[in-house]
Amino acid sequence: MTRHPVEDASTTSGLPVSPGLGPTLDLAQVGRRGKTLTPRALVVVALCVAVALVTAPIARVLVLLIGLITNLAFFGRVATGMVSPAGSPLGPWIVAVPVAGAVVVGLMARYGSQAIRGHGIPEAMEQILTNESRIPMRMTFLKPLSAAIAIGTGGPFGAEGPIIATGGALGSLLGQLVHVTADERKTILAAGAAAGMTAIFGTPFSAILLAIELLLFEFRPRSFIPVAAAALTAIALRPLLFGATPLFEMGALAPASPAALGAYGLEGLAMGGLAIGMSRSIYGIEDAFDRLPLHWMWWPALGGLVVGLVGLVAPHTMGVGYENIGRILGGQFTGTAVLAFCALKFLSWSIALGSGTSGGTLAPIFTIGGGLGVVVGQGLQAMLPAAGVDLRLAALIGMAATFAGASRALFASVAFALEITGQFNGLLPLLAGCTSAYLLSALTMTNTIMTEKLVRRGTAVPTEYGPAPH
């Protein structure tokens, strides 16, 4: 199966069409098309494993670098542990730190590569769709370095987008150094991205699904088997690099009742609305920056100023903020407190990202979606007390459903939420919430937070699965 824009069946399938019935299958013709896999696939698998062996340690280096920069910038000490800027002794001077980091990122974008701007995944998609998956070599070190500087100096981003982009760049580089086809290079790029996501989060299955839904644009053994091999390699290395425990631990969740499933479906609609608002806000802010009479190199500094000012009021909005997600999933962050926090986090993140700095979107979306999922869950508890809504599960659904609505990576969103918590009783509630969010998003938005930028540049982005042309 290949993912492509909807067209007439007679032009997309390569099969004879019966009027009113769609394509018919000539078994003899199918048989002449050859085997699904050839021995060449083993070469691609080996290359993807090699990329994973390099990407996973680089993911660890990126996390250590973020920790080092955070400790130096906010505490004046040499250490690599991940800490929150919230405990910094700088006082009002904390505002200057994200501004300084953003100035450095702007200079790197101006004199290094403009492609480091943004959250990584759309840029990788663009190279796949327009440049035969060829990513410049300098991106393999400029993207993670710029992201580490942006996040380490308080940027409200996650490390996952940059490491996905870095893994993809490594895969593309290998695909340019050895003799492979454009399709094989795309597979190696996607494998590097999946390995990076797996190394950071410990989520091999959702990494494979994300690669299929956002990078490969096809579902074929020739592509998903090498990507799976890369993800498996990364998860095998992860205990040595990051430890073996789930990224976010939750207490055991009970199976949801039918009434609760309906309530979680309603929550998904609310999260879909949030995803639509997020996506439109991000690109509205980008448009506003485009109208400034100032060179784009200085835009991140303006975004950094907002990050610093918001951080002065709510320091926990700065940095990756995985501890915030842990509190939300643990049911320890509720009511007006989490609502106010999410509003400030969104203000900081959206303006910083819209300014064109370097950083990921997954962690901020999960934080904001999870927090507002708790608020929606509290409302459902009040309106439907018999449904048995669990606020922890409402938070998890809020995270996954918001990402599903914003990116339209439905199955990757469900699998990700399951893998990061190990709470498989959440499968049906997650499916209900994410499907509702996806439905509202698909009915309301033509593009997504991942594709809007590409469509504006005139790039045709695949939108649906259909019969393969060959």
Residue pairs with C-beta under 8 A, 6 or more apart in sequence:
1 218
1 219
1 220
1 465
1 466
1 467
1 468
2 217
2 218
2 219
2 220
2 462
2 465
2 466
2 467
2 468
2 469
3 216
3 217
3 218
3 219
3 462
3 463
3 464
3 465
3 466
4 12
4 217
4 462
4 463
4 464
4 466
5 460
5 462
5 463
5 464
6 463
6 464
6 466
7 466
9 17
9 22
9 23
9 467
10 17
10 23
12 466
12 467
12 469
13 23
13 466
13 467
13 468
13 469
14 467
14 468
14 469
14 470
15 23
15 24
15 25
15 26
15 29
15 467
16 23
16 24
16 26
17 23
17 24
18 24
23 467
33 470
36 220
36 221
36 222
37 221
37 222
37 225
41 221
41 222
41 225
41 226
44 180
44 184
44 187
44 188
44 222
44 226
45 225
45 226
45 229
47 174
47 175
47 178
47 180
47 184
47 188
47 191
47 226
48 171
48 187
48 188
48 191
48 192
48 195
48 226
48 227
48 229
48 230
49 229
49 230
49 233
50 174
51 167
51 170
51 171
51 174
51 188
51 191
51 192
51 195
51 230
52 191
52 192
52 195
52 229
52 230
52 231
52 233
52 234
52 237
53 233
53 237
54 170
55 163
55 166
55 167
55 170
55 171
55 192
55 195
55 196
55 199
55 230
55 234
56 195
56 196
56 198
56 199
56 233
56 234
56 237
56 238
56 241
57 237
57 241
58 144
58 163
58 166
58 167
58 170
58 196
59 159
59 163
59 167
59 196
59 199
59 200
59 241
60 199
60 241
60 242
61 144
62 144
62 147
62 148
62 159
62 162
62 163
62 166
63 82
63 159
63 200
63 242
64 80
65 80
65 144
65 145
65 148
65 152
66 82
66 147
66 148
66 151
66 152
66 159
66 320
67 79
67 80
67 81
67 82
67 83
67 152
68 78
68 79
68 80
68 152
69 101
69 148
69 149
69 151
69 152
69 153
70 82
70 83
70 85
70 151
70 152
70 153
70 154
70 319
71 77
71 78
71 79
71 80
71 81
71 83
72 78
72 152
73 85
73 97
73 100
73 101
73 152
73 153
73 154
74 83
74 85
74 87
74 88
74 90
74 94
74 97
74 154
75 83
75 87
75 88
75 89
82 320
82 322
84 315
84 316
84 318
84 319
84 321
84 323
85 94
85 97
85 154
85 311
85 315
85 318
85 319
86 315
86 316
86 318
87 315
88 94
88 315
90 97
92 312
94 154
94 308
94 311
94 312
94 315
95 305
95 308
95 309
95 311
95 312
96 308
97 153
97 154
97 308
98 153
98 154
98 155
98 304
98 305
98 307
98 308
98 311
98 318
98 352
99 301
99 304
99 305
99 308
100 153
100 304
101 149
101 150
101 152
101 153
101 154
101 155
101 304
102 150
102 153
102 155
102 300
102 301
102 302
102 303
102 304
102 307
102 352
102 355
102 357
103 298
103 300
103 301
103 304
104 149
105 116
105 146
105 149
105 150
105 300
105 357
105 358
106 296
106 297
106 298
106 299
106 300
106 301
106 356
106 357
107 297
108 116
108 142
108 145
108 146
108 149
109 116
109 117
109 146
109 296
109 297
109 300
109 356
109 358
110 295
110 297
112 138
112 142
112 146
113 136
113 138
113 139
113 142
115 123
115 136
115 139
115 143
116 139
116 142
116 143
116 146
116 147
116 358
117 356
117 357
117 358
118 353
118 356
118 358
118 453
119 157
119 161
119 162
119 353
119 359
119 360
119 361
120 143
120 147
120 161
120 162
120 164
120 165
120 166
120 360
121 161
121 164
121 165
121 214
121 215
121 361
121 450
122 450
122 451
122 453
122 454
123 165
124 135
124 164
124 165
124 168
124 169
124 189
124 193
124 215
125 214
125 215
125 450
125 451
125 454
125 461
126 454
126 457
126 459
127 133
127 134
127 135
127 168
127 172
127 189
128 186
128 189
128 190
128 215
128 217
129 454
129 459
129 460
129 461
130 459
132 182
132 185
132 186
133 172
133 175
133 182
133 185
133 186
133 188
133 189
134 172
134 176
134 185
135 168
135 169
135 172
135 173
135 189
136 169
137 169
137 173
139 165
139 166
139 169
140 166
140 169
140 170
140 173
143 162
143 165
143 166
143 169
143 358
144 162
144 163
144 166
146 162
146 358
147 157
147 159
147 161
147 162
147 358
147 359
147 360
148 159
148 162
149 358
150 157
150 300
150 357
150 358
150 359
151 157
151 158
151 159
151 319
151 320
151 359
152 319
153 304
154 304
154 307
154 308
154 311
154 318
154 319
155 304
155 307
155 318
155 319
155 352
155 357
155 359
156 307
156 317
156 318
156 319
156 321
156 345
156 348
156 349
156 352
156 359
156 364
157 320
157 349
157 352
157 353
157 358
157 359
157 360
157 361
157 363
157 364
158 320
158 359
158 360
158 361
158 362
158 363
158 364
158 366
159 200
159 320
159 360
159 363
160 196
160 197
160 200
160 201
160 360
160 362
160 363
161 359
161 360
161 361
161 362
162 358
162 359
162 360
163 196
163 197
163 199
163 200
164 193
164 196
164 197
164 360
165 193
166 192
166 196
167 191
167 192
167 193
167 194
167 195
167 196
167 197
168 189
168 190
168 192
168 193
168 196
168 215
169 189
169 192
170 192
171 185
171 188
171 189
171 190
171 191
171 192
171 193
172 185
172 188
172 189
172 192
174 188
174 192
175 184
175 185
175 188
175 189
176 185
180 188
183 222
183 223
186 215
186 216
186 223
187 216
187 222
187 223
187 226
187 227
188 226
189 215
190 211
190 212
190 215
190 216
190 223
190 227
191 211
191 226
191 227
191 229
191 230
191 231
192 230
193 207
193 210
193 211
193 215
194 204
194 207
194 208
194 210
194 211
194 227
194 230
194 231
194 234
195 207
195 230
195 231
195 233
195 234
196 234
197 203
197 206
197 207
197 210
198 204
198 207
198 230
198 231
198 234
198 235
198 238
199 234
199 237
199 238
199 241
199 242
200 242
201 207
201 247
201 416
201 419
201 420
202 235
202 238
202 242
202 246
202 247
202 419
202 420
203 415
203 416
203 419
203 420
204 228
204 231
204 232
204 234
204 235
204 419
205 231
205 415
205 419
206 412
206 413
206 415
206 416
206 418
206 419
207 231
207 234
207 412
208 224
208 227
208 228
208 231
209 409
209 411
209 412
209 415
210 409
210 412
210 416
211 224
211 227
212 218
212 219
212 223
212 224
212 227
212 412
213 407
213 408
213 409
213 410
213 411
213 412
214 407
214 409
214 412
214 450
216 223
216 224
216 227
217 462
218 468
219 465
220 468
238 244
246 419
246 420
246 421
246 422
247 322
247 420
248 322
248 325
248 326
248 329
248 420
248 421
249 326
249 421
249 422
250 329
250 330
250 392
250 396
250 421
250 422
250 423
251 330
251 392
252 423
252 425
253 390
253 392
253 393
253 423
253 425
253 426
254 390
254 425
255 425
255 428
256 264
256 388
256 390
256 393
256 425
256 426
256 428
256 429
257 387
257 388
259 384
259 386
259 387
259 388
260 387
260 388
260 389
260 390
260 429
261 428
261 429
261 432
262 387
262 432
263 380
263 384
263 387
263 389
264 389
264 393
264 394
264 397
264 429
264 430
264 432
264 433
265 432
265 433
265 435
265 436
266 380
266 436
267 373
267 376
267 377
267 380
267 394
267 397
267 398
267 401
267 433
267 436
268 397
268 401
268 432
268 433
268 434
268 435
268 436
268 437
268 440
269 436
269 437
269 440
270 372
270 376
271 369
271 372
271 373
271 376
271 397
271 398
271 401
271 402
271 405
271 433
271 436
271 437
272 401
272 405
272 436
272 437
272 438
272 439
272 440
272 441
272 444
273 440
274 368
274 369
274 372
274 402
274 405
275 369
275 401
275 402
275 403
275 404
275 405
275 406
275 437
275 441
275 449
276 405
276 440
276 441
276 444
276 445
278 346
278 350
278 365
278 368
278 402
278 406
278 449
279 406
279 445
279 447
279 448
279 449
279 452
280 445
281 346
281 350
282 350
282 353
282 354
282 449
283 354
283 452
283 453
283 456
284 354
285 350
285 351
285 353
285 354
285 355
286 354
286 356
286 453
288 354
289 296
289 299
289 302
289 354
289 355
289 356
292 299
292 302
294 302
296 356
299 355
299 356
300 352
300 355
300 356
300 357
302 351
302 355
303 351
303 352
303 353
303 354
303 355
303 356
303 357
304 352
304 355
304 357
306 347
306 348
306 351
306 352
307 317
307 318
307 348
307 351
307 352
310 317
310 344
310 347
310 348
311 317
311 318
311 348
313 344
314 340
314 341
314 344
314 345
316 323
316 324
316 341
317 341
317 344
317 345
317 348
317 349
318 348
320 363
321 345
321 363
321 364
321 367
322 363
324 333
324 341
324 345
324 367
324 371
325 363
325 366
325 367
325 370
325 399
327 333
328 338
328 367
328 370
328 371
328 374
328 395
329 370
329 392
329 395
329 396
329 421
330 392
331 374
331 391
331 392
331 395
333 341
333 371
333 374
334 374
334 375
334 378
334 391
335 375
335 378
338 371
338 372
338 374
338 375
339 371
339 372
339 375
341 371
342 367
342 368
342 371
342 372
342 375
345 364
345 367
345 368
345 371
346 364
346 368
349 364
349 368
352 359
353 359
353 361
353 364
361 406
361 449
362 403
365 399
365 402
365 403
365 406
366 399
366 402
366 403
368 402
369 398
369 399
369 400
369 401
369 402
369 403
370 395
370 396
370 398
370 399
371 395
371 398
372 398
372 402
373 394
373 395
373 396
373 397
373 398
373 399
373 401
373 402
374 391
374 394
374 395
374 398
376 394
376 398
377 389
377 390
377 391
377 393
377 394
377 395
377 398
378 391
378 394
380 387
380 389
380 394
381 387
381 389
381 391
393 423
393 426
393 429
396 417
396 421
396 423
396 426
396 430
397 417
397 426
397 429
397 430
397 432
397 433
397 434
398 433
399 417
400 413
400 414
400 416
400 417
400 430
400 433
400 434
401 413
401 430
401 433
401 434
401 436
401 437
402 437
403 409
403 413
403 416
404 410
404 413
404 414
404 434
404 435
404 437
404 438
404 441
405 437
405 438
405 440
405 441
406 441
406 448
406 449
406 450
407 413
407 448
407 449
407 450
408 438
408 441
408 442
408 448
408 450
410 434
410 435
410 438
413 430
413 434
414 427
414 430
414 431
414 434
417 426
417 430
418 424
418 426
418 427
418 430
441 448
446 455
447 455
447 461
451 461
454 461
455 461
